Amino acid sequence: MPQRFNELGQPIGAEIAGWAGCKAPSGISMEGRFCRLEALDAARHGSDLFTAYRQDSNGSLWTYMASGPFDTEAALSKWIAVQVEGSDPLFYAIIDRANGKAVGMASYMRMVPRSGVIEVGSIAYSPVLQRTPLATEAMFLMMAHIFEDLGYRRYEWKCDSLNAASRRAAERYGFTHEGIFRQALVYKGRNRDTAWYSVLDREWPMLKKAYLAWLEPENFNRNGQQKTKLADLIAASRREAMPER
């Protein structure tokens, strides 16, 4: 893209013709082959989520979360009730379509519709959701909704820089690491350096192709194990979209 300059000869960013901002997500349900995402509700999802989260026996799931762990169903339901009062963050329950049970949650947050920027966060996958096709499909559905239905330009992922699992997940899902914001937060009485990742709208078609290929029934054996890794499909799609010169 050629560099643009203003009348003073100063370099300026590319013009975005006709840009009028985006709408904030409304909490509509999203349906996939493995999972359904629906607006989080304490009465509807609290019991299922508590049961799923109890399988995290040592509470490690919550180490890098601002809240939790929750010792009782009432405590979790109370926390959910507070979170869903506003529109940012906007929480979703992740439902296993095989049994209709909520097995995790995630949210859209830090929304800036006027600039087309939004973050996915507060991702709390129970042990029964982790490392399953449902887990990946949920992230695919949330990303597709933001880029295709709402027209956002930038999708962010942020986590504690010490959270190795979250950082691996961001990279597996196709996010690009952008750096570390030092001493960005204090939570649970401790410092957090924040790792920043993003996906841009122009990268979405390439990622979508890889996700759809990964989610194909033919990519799983009779035991439900993947044949080709998502990371390998993303790498191949990137090479195709940006061949080496």
C-alpha positions in Angstrom: 0.0 0.0 0.0 1.6 3.3 -1.1 2.3 5.8 1.7 -0.1 8.8 1.9 0.8 12.3 3.0 -1.2 15.4 4.0 -0.8 18.9 2.6 2.0 19.5 5.0 4.0 16.5 3.8 3.3 14.5 6.9 2.7 10.7 6.5 -0.9 9.7 7.3 -2.8 6.5 7.4 -4.8 4.9 4.6 -8.2 6.4 3.9 -11.1 4.1 4.8 -13.8 5.2 2.3 -17.3 5.3 3.6 -16.4 4.1 7.1 -19.3 4.7 9.5 -18.4 2.4 12.4 -19.9 -0.8 13.5 -22.8 -1.9 15.6 -22.1 -3.5 19.0 -23.0 -7.2 19.2 -26.5 -7.9 20.4 -26.1 -11.3 22.0 -27.8 -13.3 19.2 -27.3 -17.0 19.3 -24.7 -18.7 17.1 -25.1 -22.2 15.9 -22.4 -24.6 14.7 -22.2 -28.4 14.1 -20.7 -29.1 17.6 -21.8 -26.2 19.7 -24.3 -23.4 20.2 -23.5 -20.0 21.7 -26.2 -18.2 23.5 -26.4 -15.2 25.8 -25.2 -16.2 29.3 -28.0 -16.5 31.9 -27.5 -17.4 35.6 -30.8 -19.3 35.9 -30.4 -21.2 32.6 -26.7 -22.0 32.7 -25.4 -21.6 36.2 -26.0 -25.2 37.3 -24.5 -26.8 34.2 -21.4 -24.5 34.3 -20.8 -25.2 38.0 -21.0 -29.0 37.3 -18.5 -28.6 34.4 -16.1 -26.3 36.3 -16.1 -28.7 39.3 -14.0 -31.1 37.1 -11.2 -28.5 37.5 -10.4 -30.0 40.9 -7.4 -27.8 41.8 -8.9 -24.5 40.5 -6.1 -24.0 38.0 -8.6 -22.8 35.4 -9.0 -19.6 37.3 -5.4 -18.8 38.0 -5.2 -16.1 35.3 -8.9 -15.0 35.5 -9.9 -11.9 37.4 -12.5 -13.9 39.3 -13.0 -17.5 40.6 -12.7 -20.2 41.5 -16.3 -20.6 42.8 -16.9 -22.9 45.7 -20.6 -23.1 45.3 -23.2 -23.0 42.5 -24.8 -20.0 44.3 -21.5 -18.1 44.2 -21.0 -18.8 40.5 -24.6 -17.9 39.6 -24.4 -14.7 41.6 -21.2 -13.7 39.7 -22.9 -14.5 36.4 -25.9 -12.4 37.3 -23.6 -9.4 37.9 -21.7 -9.9 34.7 -24.8 -10.0 32.4 -26.3 -6.8 33.8 -24.4 -4.6 31.2 -23.6 -4.9 27.5 -19.8 -4.7 27.7 -18.6 -7.4 28.4 -21.2 -9.4 26.6 -21.0 -13.0 27.8 -22.0 -16.2 26.0 -22.5 -19.7 27.3 -21.0 -22.4 25.1 -23.5 -25.3 24.8 -22.6 -28.8 23.8 -25.2 -29.7 21.2 -24.8 -33.4 21.9 -26.4 -33.0 25.3 -27.6 -29.4 25.6 -25.3 -28.7 28.6 -23.3 -25.4 29.1 -19.7 -26.4 29.3 -17.9 -23.0 29.2 -18.2 -19.3 28.5 -16.5 -16.5 26.7 -17.3 -12.8 26.0 -17.0 -9.9 23.6 -15.5 -7.0 25.5 -13.8 -3.6 25.3 -15.9 -2.7 22.3 -15.1 0.3 20.3 -17.7 0.2 17.5 -16.7 3.6 16.1 -13.2 2.3 15.3 -14.3 -1.3 14.5 -12.3 -2.8 17.4 -13.4 -5.5 19.8 -11.8 -8.1 22.1 -12.6 -11.7 22.9 -12.0 -12.4 26.6 -13.0 -14.0 29.9 -12.7 -17.3 28.1 -13.4 -20.0 30.8 -13.4 -23.5 29.2 -14.2 -26.3 31.6 -12.1 -29.5 31.4 -14.9 -31.2 29.4 -14.7 -28.4 26.7 -10.9 -28.1 26.5 -9.1 -29.7 23.5 -12.4 -30.6 21.8 -13.9 -29.5 18.4 -16.5 -27.6 20.4 -13.8 -25.3 21.8 -12.4 -24.4 18.4 -15.8 -24.0 16.8 -16.9 -21.6 19.5 -14.0 -19.3 18.7 -14.7 -19.7 15.0 -18.3 -18.7 15.4 -17.4 -15.6 17.5 -14.8 -14.5 15.0 -17.1 -15.0 12.0 -19.9 -13.0 13.6 -17.7 -10.0 14.3 -16.1 -9.9 10.8 -18.9 -11.1 8.6 -22.1 -9.9 10.4 -20.9 -6.7 12.1 -18.0 -5.6 9.9 -15.3 -5.1 12.6 -11.7 -4.3 11.5 -9.8 -5.7 14.4 -10.3 -8.6 16.8 -8.2 -8.7 19.9 -7.0 -11.3 22.3 -5.2 -10.3 25.5 -3.9 -12.4 28.4 -1.4 -12.5 31.2 2.0 -12.8 29.6 2.6 -15.7 32.0 -0.4 -17.6 30.8 1.3 -20.0 28.5 -1.9 -22.0 27.7 -3.8 -18.8 26.6 -0.8 -17.6 24.5 -0.6 -21.0 22.7 -4.4 -20.9 22.1 -4.2 -17.4 20.6 -1.5 -18.5 18.2 -3.3 -21.7 17.3 -6.4 -19.7 16.5 -4.5 -17.5 14.1 -3.9 -14.4 16.2 -0.7 -12.4 15.6 1.4 -11.5 18.7 1.9 -7.7 18.9 3.9 -7.3 22.1 3.8 -7.1 25.9 2.2 -4.2 27.8 4.3 -4.1 31.0 2.5 -3.6 34.3 -0.8 -3.2 32.5 -3.0 -4.4 35.3 -3.3 -5.4 39.0 -5.6 -8.3 39.6 -6.0 -10.7 42.6 -3.4 -8.5 44.3 -0.6 -9.1 41.8 0.9 -7.6 38.7 -0.1 -8.5 35.2 2.1 -7.8 32.1 -0.4 -8.2 29.2 0.4 -10.1 26.0 -1.5 -8.6 23.0 -2.7 -10.5 19.9 -5.0 -9.5 17.0 -6.7 -10.7 13.9 -7.5 -8.1 11.2 -10.4 -8.1 8.8 -8.2 -8.6 5.8 -6.8 -11.8 7.4 -10.2 -13.3 8.1 -10.8 -14.9 4.6 -7.6 -16.8 5.0 -8.4 -17.9 8.5 -11.9 -18.8 7.6 -10.7 -21.2 4.9 -8.5 -23.0 7.4 -11.2 -23.2 10.1 -13.7 -24.6 7.7 -11.3 -27.2 6.5 -10.4 -28.2 10.0 -14.1 -28.5 11.0 -15.0 -30.8 8.1 -16.2 -34.2 9.3 -13.5 -35.8 7.1 -10.8 -34.2 9.3 -11.7 -36.4 12.3 -11.2 -40.1 12.7 -13.8 -42.5 14.2 -12.5 -41.6 17.7 -13.0 -37.9 17.1 -9.3 -37.1 16.8 -8.1 -34.5 14.3 -6.2 -35.7 11.2 -4.7 -32.3 10.3 -3.9 -29.6 12.9 -5.6 -26.2 12.6 -2.2 -24.6 12.9 -1.0 -26.5 9.8 -4.1 -25.5 7.8 -3.6 -21.8 8.8 0.0 -21.9 7.8 -0.9 -23.4 4.4 -3.7 -20.9 3.9 -1.2 -18.1 4.7 1.3 -19.4 2.2 -1.4 -19.5 -0.4 -2.6 -16.0 0.3 0.9 -14.5 0.5 3.3 -16.7 -1.6 7.0 -16.2 -1.2 8.6 -14.0 -3.8 
